[in-house]
């Protein structure tokens, strides 16, 4: 994930209800990237549930998905070892 992407999302109008999570993700990016990952995951989840979505909002959601997909192998649990 990139700090510039998070800063851009914080400025987006439609992400206003989720600014606290975006700021958490930005602030934890260097020190605790796992918290940052799950904060962004929550933002994505809530964004998908948003009924009024314009093209810019969808592009931002796609950008979040791309970032999460790039780092997900590092943060996903391996459930096969629990069975």
Secondary structure, DSSP 8 states (H G I E B T S, - for coil): --HHHHHHHHH-GGGGGGHHHHHHHHHHTTT-HHHHHHHHHHHHHHHHH-S---HHHHHHHHHHHHHHHHHHHHHS--GGGG-
